[in-house]
Amino acid sequence: MKKLISLLFGMACLTVLSAAALAQDGTIDRPAPALTFKDLAGRKISLAELKGKVVVVDFWATYCEPCRVEIPGYIEMQKKYGKDGLVIIGISLDTKKPAYVKKFVEANGMNYAVVMGDIDTLDAFGDFGDKQIYIPTTFLINREGRMVHRKVGPMESAEYEVIMKKVL
């Protein structure tokens, strides 16, 4: 039953999110928030200290099917472009304990940093006038530390890679 509810939620999320993503081109120009996180291994990650790198910040959750669909694309991008200065940070909005998320990360071979977050973390990225919070929501931060793109909802990996490469 739990699996069915998760699947139905994911499918409904995908429909709503796709429509939301098509309503905008995603271009923004704002300074990235000066947030510091600890990843699931306890290492400090500071967005301010990542200046000089291109950073993808992806808000997601283990129960979100569209989020799960995007993970393999992020894994491939991290492998392909990590040497060129790409850093991907997944911010889990799960309400479950970090140990649960860590098991999910390991089981799915996620090769990028994953931290725990909440709605306040997402709010720190700015008020965009949205009436609802959607996941996945992804921000692209350029080497100068400015957010230059916001993606609301899922996107094909190849399509997002084109956007990311313009900043890389």
Buried (B, 14 or more C-beta within 10 A) or exposed (E): EEEEEBEEEBEEBBEBBBEBBEEEEBEBEBEBBEBEBEBBEEEEBEBEEBBEBBBBBBBBBBBBBBBBBBBEBBBBBBEEBBEEEBBBBBBBBBEBEBEEBBBBBEEEEBBBBBBBBEEEBBEEBBEEEEEEEBBBBBBBBBBEBBBBBBBBBBBEBEEBBEBBBEBB
